[in-house]
Amino acid sequence: MAGIQNLTEQTVFESGVTLGTGVFAIPDPLSGEFGAKTKIYVDSISYEECVRRGLTTVAFKWIPHKNGFRDPETKESKWAVARSRCVDR
């Protein structure tokens, strides 16, 4: 089994935003497809909290809030775990 992937982009830290949305990819027990994953979204968490929670997932990504609010495009995006680049932090 591969290690946990932190897919957070380095550029998000330049904004100085402290809260964001954690996106966590976990195995999907409801799917009969081998290797299927599902996404869980957690709003209003810090990057550090996202990393802590992400340690038991397949992959995770922290997306900073825009102007104090969750980016409305976050949940509508087609964030594909398999095609995202792994970024070690």
N, C-alpha and C positions, 0 to 999 in steps of 0.2 A: 504494500500500500504506500502510495506517495505521501510526502509530508504535507502539512497544512500550508495553504497558499495565502499569503497576504497580498491582495490585489490592489491595495490602496496606492493611488498615484502620488508620486513625490510632490507634485505641484500643489496639492491641496493644503500643504503646510504653510505655503507662502501667504495665504489669505488671513491668517491669524484667528480664524474661527475656531471656537472651542467645542461647539456642539454640532452633531450631524446625525446621519442615519447610518446604522450598521446594516449591511446586507450580508446574510450568512447562507452559504450553500451547505445543505445537509443531505444525507441519503434519504431518498423518498421511499418509505416503506409501503406506500399505497400503489406504487407502480410495479408492474410485473417485468419491466424492462431492466436488464442488468446495468448497474451503474447509474441509474436514474437519480437525479437530484432535484430538490425543491429549494426555493428561496424563502427566507424569513427576514422581515424588515423590523428593525427596532429603532424608533425615533428618539431624538434628544439624548444621545449618549456621546461621551467624549471618545477620542481616538483610543486612549488608554483602556477604557472600558470595552471598546470594540475588540481590541486585541485580546484582552482577558477572556471575553466570551467566545472569541473565534478560535481559541486553542483546542476546542473539542469539535471543530467543524472540518469539512473538506476544504473550504476556502471562505474568505471573508473580504469585505471591502468597506471602508469608511468614506462616506460622501458628506462633506461639510454642508451645513445649512446655508442658504443664500438669504442675506438680509434678515437673519434670525429665524427663518422658516425652512421647512423641508422643501427641497427642490421638487416641484410637481412632476418633473420628468423622471425622477428616481424610480418610481414603481412602474412606470409605463415603459421603461427602457428594456431592451432585450439583452441584458447583461448575461453573457454566456460564459460560464465558468471555464469550460474546456478551451475556449478561444482567447481567454484573457492571459496577458503576460504575468508571470509570477514575479513579484517584487519582494525580496527579502528585507525585513526591517529588523 
